[in-house]
Amino acid sequence: MSMKNKWLFNIAMVLLSWITVSFLEKRSIKRFFPAFIFVFLINCIDVPIGKKRRWWYFYNKPHSFFHNEFPFLIGPMLAVALWTLKWTYGSFKKFIMISAIFHVFFTFLAKSLFAKIKLFKLVRLNAFQFFLYFFYKAFLLYGFQYICENKKRLFN
């Protein structure tokens, strides 16, 4: 994928995700956004580890966080985190099931598409390991939100 097409793809991916988030109520965004920020910070720790261990490879240069992983985090991952919490918070089983469906889609289907269009490819991770790399964060997302909700109840 050319650098120009990659920029267009990243911009489109982020904008489409944010358009879907604009349909959420402001109250829901305010309620669930801190949990997303927590998982985003965990990703900021995970990404350099993954790059150092060559778990994946982005084809185009520059090979920086802001050109490669960042658009995925502030685009689809943000939208999926907020919508999944909005639809399923209060039912852990539903939350895990919806999160698993999204992560299976991303790791098994989208990963193949992204490799074909030469955006990124997995190097030292197979698809199942890549799934686990994303899926464990669903537990952190829900857990952080649960702690925030209980903290609010405790102080009110």
N, C-alpha and C positions, 0 to 999 in steps of 0.2 A: 504494500500500500504506500503510495507516495505521501510525502510529508503534508502536502496540501490536503489530500483526502483524509489523512489521519486527523488533522486539525478539524476539518469539517465533521468527521465522524464523532469526535469527542464533543464538539460544541452541540451537535444534534442530540447526542445521547444525554448530555446534561440538561439541555433545554426541554426535551421531551419528558424527562424525569421530573423536572421542576414544574412543568405544566400539570402533571398529574398531582403533585403535592399541593398545587394551588387550589385543588378541589377539596382538600381537607379543611375542616374548621380550624380557625386560628387557635382555639382552645386545645384542640388535639395536638397541633404542632407544638404549642408551648408545653403541653404535658409530656410528650414523648421525645422531644428534641434532646434533652439532657442525656437520655440513654443512648441515643445515636452518637452524640459527641463522645461519650465514654468509649463506645465500640470503635469509633473513628480513631481515637487516640491509641487504642490497642492495635489497630491496623497500622498506625504510624510506627509502631514498634516492630510489628511483624514484617512489614515490607522490606526494610533493610536486611533483616535476617534472611528472607526469601531470596533477595537479590544476591547476597553474599554466598549463599549456598547453591545458587543457580537453580532454583526451583522452577523458574519460568524465564522467558526471554522475550523482550519486545524488539521487534525487527528494526524500527526506525530510530535514529538518533535524534535528539540527545536521549540518553538512557537515564532520565531523571524521574523522580517521583511525580513531579507536577505535570510532566508530559505523558506519562504512562498510566500509573495506578490512580492518581488523584481524580481524574474524570470519572472513573468507575465508582469511586467511593462517594463523591458528592453528587453523583447522578443516580444510577440505578440502585446502589446500595442504600442511599438515603431514602429514596422513594419506597423501596421495599420494606425497609425497617419501619418507617412511619406508618405505612398502610397496614402492614402485618400487625403491628401493635394496636392500631386503631380497630381493626376487625376482630382481633382475637384476644386482646388483653383481658385477663380474668379466667381464661381457659388455657392452661399451659399445654394441654394435649393438642388443641387446635393450633396454637401458636407454633409448636414444634413441627406439626404436620405441614402447615403452610410454609414455614421456613425451609423444611426439607424439600418440598416440591420446588420452590424457587431455586434452591442451591443445586438440586439435581439438574434442573433445566440449565442453569448457568454452567455448571461444571462439565456436563456430558454433552449437551447440544451446542450451546454458544461457544464453548471452548473449541470444538471442531470447526465451527464457522470462522472463528477468529484466526485459527491456524491457516485455514484455506485462503483467507483474504490477507494473510501475512501481517496481522496486527501483533499477535503474540502467540507463543507456543509453550507448552510445558516441557521442561528439560529433565529435571530429576524428581518430578512428582508424576504419579499416574493420576488418572481422573478421580479415583476413589480418595486418594490422599488429598487432592485439591478440594474435593467435596468436604472432607473433614477439616481442612484449613479454614474454610468459610463457615461450616456448620457449627463449630464449637462456639463461635461468636454469638450465635443465636441464644445460647444459654446465658452468656454474659449480658446480652441486651435485655432479655427478660428479667434476669436476676437484678440488674441495676434498676430497672423500672420498678420492680417489686419493692426493693429497698426504698426508693424514692417515695412510692405511694405509702408505705408503712410509716416512713418518717413524717410525712405530711399529716397522717392520721394521729400520730403520737403527739405532735405539737399543736394540733387544733382542738 
